[in-house]
């Protein structure tokens, strides 16, 4: 399905054509028409599915339609926004009428990615100004951007609420409220900030909520923020495009064995660029130092780095000055570089969902990718959780000359009990001990 079939504004279609985008992805095919019709959306889709365009394009189309209508009447579209907001309560000290489109993201890296996409899609919308306010950046330049005014604002919830408390921003003009990767924002503890921000918005707004999952707290948040007739869109595939990403699992005997396999992987001439994921910041820095000493063009990326340094690292990756990036999960959802051909899970993620976002860094823009996992004996439970989430076993592979001595047995399904379930406290749960007449005693360790 082409973007022309949605009836998007000609300025958006021209910008999309210039950027080389012609065919809509499955999530775009379902979300764009529903959002254009004015519905609230609850969309579950994985990273790399094209969700950024799915929520930006319909909002930008409606903004373009509004500005065109105002221009036809001979009035400035910004004047119309100001008049509409004038009757509403403004934040004390606010200098501008505030944005029409508000996007919340969990991280600075993802906010920057959304910013780039908005500027690409809206390149021909002369009235569109885009700004971002995120944590870890100086307040001064962000405050100046707010005072200058913006129609589309991308923000992290904590920093946005900070500016709201300072009276530096007015959200009364927001017509489109977008939560990108809502599950991640809740994992990072932003739920209270999100609720307080939403309470300041007009009730008739359009809310578009995107998340990898809508279970638990994410589902309850969606129920409280979305209109009762919100449309539910679920992209059924669990994880990145399996046709584009080949996955392999390599078992390692110990750390030295794992390092030897990583060295073999990075020596492959077929690698264009690679991301190596670790579990901790210390591990990322240490591994990056070792690889640098071995002659790789490499840098580390994690939440402990100053934001200026993180920006320079990402810029170096995009400009191909870096061949290898060693990163923690802070970067799993914020890197969009089509030339990443390999992802290596040097350390297994703490949450199985992060595995999906990690390997989604490769196999992008229609290209093939390879995702390699280096696992030790202690990683068996984490591997099982990932395979359960993906609904598939990761194929096991071995490197000639680096075959492991350790090979775990395939996971066996648990046998079903043939008899009735044991009562709580009965012999199937607790063992009787002499003198207690079969009453509850201390649990017996079994199979240790």
N, C-alpha and C positions, 0 to 999 in steps of 0.2 A: 504494500500500500504506500503510495507516495504522499508527501506532505501537502501537495496541491489538493488532494481529495478531501482534506479537512476544511477547506475554505478559509485558510489563514490569510491574514493581511499580506498584501503584495510586498511590503517592506520586509516582513519576516521571511517570506519565500525567497526573496532576492538574497538576503543574508545567508540563508541556509544553503542556497545554490553556490554562493561564493565559497562557503566553508566545505563544500563537497558532500553535504548531507542530502540524500535523495529518497531513501526508503525508511519508513518508520519501523521501529522495533515492536514486538508484541505488546509491551506495556504502553508504548506511545499510541498504538492503534486503539487501545481500549480507553486509556485515560484522557487523551486529548479531546475526543468528541464529548465525553461525559462532562469534562470541566468546562468546555465551551458552552454547554447547555446550562451551566450555572450550578451544577450539583456539587455538594461536598463529596470528597472521595476518601476512601480508606483503601490504600493500595499496598499490597505486600509483594515486593519484588526484591531480587538480590542486586548486589553491586554489579555494575557493568551492563545493566539491562537497558540503559537509556532513560532512566527515570528523571534526570535533571531536565531534559527537554520536555518530558511528559508533563512536568508541572510549570515550567517557565513559559513555554510557547502559548498555552491558552491564556495565561495571565497577561502576557505581553500583547496578544491579539486584542484582548478586551481593552487594555490601556491604549493601544493604537486606535481602536474604534472610537474611544472617548475623545481623544485628542483631535481626531479628524472631524468629529461632530462639532466640537467647540470651535475649531478653526473655520468651519463652514459658516458659523454664526458670527464670525469676526471677533471672537474673544479668545484670549490665551487659555489653553487648557489648565495651566497652573493657577490662573485666576479662579477658574471654576472649582478647582480643588480647595483653594483657600476659602471661597465663599461657603462651600459645603461644610468645611471644618469650623467656620467661624461661629456657628451656633452651638458647637459642642464645647465641652470643658477642655481647656488646654492645660498642659503641664506647666507649673509655675516656672517662668524663666525660659520656656521653650522659644527658640529663635525662628523655627520654620514650621510649616504645616505638617511636615512629616511624610513618610512614605505612603504609597498606595499599595505596594506589594511588599510583604515582609516574609523573609525566609529565615527560619531558624535551623542551624546545623550544629552538630556536636563538637566539631573541631575547627581550628583555624585553617588547616589544610583543605578540608572539605568546603569551608566558606570561600576560600580562594578559588577552588575549582568551580563553584557555582557562579562566582563573580566573573570568571573568564567566559563561562558559557553564556551568561546574561549579556555581556558586552559583545559576544560573537553574534548571538541571535538578534540583539537589538541594535546592531551597528547602523541600521538605516532609520532608526527612530530618533529623530532630532530632539524630541522633547524628553527623551529618557536619560536620566542621570542615575548612576549606580554607585553605591557606597557600601562599605562593610565596617562593622565594629566587632572586634574579637578580642579575647583575652590575650595577654602576653605582648601586647603592642602599646606604644606610648599613647596616653590619653589626648595630648594636644592635637596631633594631626587628625585623629578620629573626631574630636570635637569640632574642628574646622570643617570637616566633611559634612557633619550634621548641620552646621550653621549654613553651609552653602546650599543645602537642600538636596534631596534625592527622592526619586519616585520608586526606586527599588532598593531595599536595604537587606543585606545579608548579615546575620549576626549570630554569635553564640549566646545562649540564654543568660549566662552569668554576667557578661559584660554589658549586654543590653539592659538588664535590670539595674545594673550599677548606674548607667546613664539616666535611666528613668528616675531613680531616686535622687539624682542630682538635678532633676528638672531640665535636662538638656534635650529631651526629645518628646514629641507629641505623636501619639499613635492613633489619634481619632480619625485619620483619613484612610486607614488601612482597609482595603476592600478584599484583598486576597492574603490569607494567612497560610503559610506552608511550613510544615514540619518535616524536615528531611532526616531520615534515619532516626526516627523517634525512639526506637529500642535502644540505640546507642546513647542518646541523650539521657534516657532514664537510668541506664547503667552507670552513667557518670554523675548521677545525683542531681539532675537539673529539673526534676518533676515539679518542685515547688515554684521555681522561677518561671517555668512554662505556664503553670496555672495562674500565677499573678499577672504575667504578660497578657494571657488570653482574656483575663477579666477586664482589662483596659480597652479591649477592642469592641467595636460595634457588633451587636448581636446578629445583624443581618449580613455579616461578612461571609465570604466563601472560604472554607477551610479544606486544605488538601493535606492529607497525612500519609506519609510514606514510611514503611518500616519493613524489615526482613520478617518480622513476626508480630502478631497482635495478641499474643497470649498474656495472661496475668495483668500486671500493672499497665502495660501498653494498651491492652484492650479496654481497660477501665478508663484510661485517659481519653481514648478515642470516643468512647461513649459519652463522656462529659463535654467534649469539644465539638463534636460533629452533630449536624442536624439529624433528626430521626430518619429522614429519607435519604441519608448519605448512601452513595453507591459503593459497593464492595468489589474490588478488582484484585484477583489473585493470579499471579503468574506461577503456574504449578511447578515448574522445574525447580528442584532444590539445588541451587548452586549455579555456578557459571556454566557456560555452554560446554557441555561435555565433548562435543564434536571438535571444539577448538582447543581444548586443554587436555593434554595427556598427563595422567597422574601416575607416579611410581612411588613405592615404599621400599626404602633400603634399611635393613636392620644393621645396627652397629653394636660391636661388642663393648666399646668404651669410648671415652672422649678422643683418644688418639686415633682410633679407627674412624670415628666420625670426621675428624679433621682431615684425615687422608682422603676420605671420599669427597669431602667438599673441595679439596685441592684438585682432585681429578675432574670434578664437575666444572670448576671455573677455568680449567685448562682447555675446555672444549672450544674449538674455533667457531662453532655454530652459535655461540652465545653472542647476541647483540648487546643487550643489557640484562642484568640480573638483580633481583632483590633477595637478600638472605635475611630471614626473619629469626630473631632471637626472643627469649622470654623476658629478659631484663635489660635495663639500660647499661649496667656494668658489663654484661656479656656482649652487648652490641659494640661498645667502645673497645673492649679488649680484642674482639674478633676483627674489627676494622683495623686496629693497629697491626695485628699479625698479618693480615692480607696486604696492607700497605707495605710492610717490610719485605713481602715476597714479590713486590713489583706491580700489584694491581692498582688501578685508578679507582679508589674506593673512599667512601665516607660513611659515617654513621648518622642515623636520624632517630631521635626519640624525644619524649616530652621534657627531658632534663636540659635540652639545649635552648639557648636564647632564641627568640623568634627570628631575629635577624640571621642567625646562623642557619636555622631550619630553612628559611627562604633561600639562602645561598646554596644550600645542599640540593634542594629541589630544582632550583634553576640550573645547577650544574648537571643534574640528571636529565632535564629536558633538553639542554644544549649539548648533550652527549659528551660532556667533559668527564663524566663518571661512567664507568662500565659496571661497577658493583656498588649497590647500596645495602648497607647492613642496618636493619630497622627493627623496631619493636612494633607492637600492634597499633600504636598511635598513628602509624602511617598507612595501615592496611586499607582504610576507606578514603584516603585523601590523595592518592597517587593515580594520575591518569596519563600514562606515557605509553603510547602504542608500541614503542620499540623495545619494551621489556619482553624478552623471549623466555626467560627462565625465572621461576620462583623456587627458592629452597627453604624448606622449613627446618632450619638448623635446631631450633627449639620448638617443641609442640606448643600450640596456644593453650592458654588456661581455659578458654571457652571454645567449644566445638564450632560455634557460629563464626568465630574469628578465622578459622581455617578457610571457610568459604570466601571471606573477604580478602584473605591473603592471596589465595591462588587466583582470585579475580583480577589481580594486577597484571596478569599476562593473558594472552589469547584475546586481546582487545582489537577493535576496529577490523574485524574479520580475519585477523592473523592467527596462526597456530601458536600454541604456547606449551611449555613443559613445566609441571609442578612436581618437585621432588621432596620427599619427606625422609629425613634421617632420624631414626628412632632407636632408642636404647630399651633395655628390659623394663626400666621404670616408666617408660612411655606407653606401655601396653594399654592401660585403661583409657588414656587420652586418644589413642588410635581407635579403640573400639567406639568411643563416643563420636568421633568424627565419622566413622563408617556408618554408624546408626543414623546420624543426621543426614548423610548423603544418600542413604538407602542403597549403598553399594560398597563392596570391598575394594580397597585400593590395591591394584596389582603389585605384587612383591617382585622386586628385581634385584640382581646382584651384579657387581662390577668385577670383571676378570682380574684376578690377583688380589682382590679385596673382599673375598667372600667371607661372610661372618661365621664364627663358630656357633653363635647363638641364633637359633631359629625357633620362635615361639610356635606352639601348637595352634592350629586353627581353632577359633572360638566355637565351642560346641553349644547347641541350644539346650536350655535347661529342660530336664525331664519333667513331665507333668505328673502330679500325684494321682494315684489311682483311687485312694481311699478318701474318706471325708476329711475336711480340714481339721487340724488340731485346735483345741480350745486354747485361748490365751492362758498361759501358765501350765498347760498340760505337758506331757512327756515329750511332745514334739518341739517344745520351745525351751523348757527348763528341765534339767535332770534332777531326779530325786536323790537325796543324800540320806544316809542313815540317821534316823531319829527325827526326820521331818515329816514322815508319813505321806510322802508324795506331795507336800505343799511346795510353794514356790521357793526355790533355793537360788544359789548363784548360777548364772549361765555357764554352761560347760563349753569350753573352746573346742570346736570340731574342725577337723581338716587343717589344723595348723602344722 
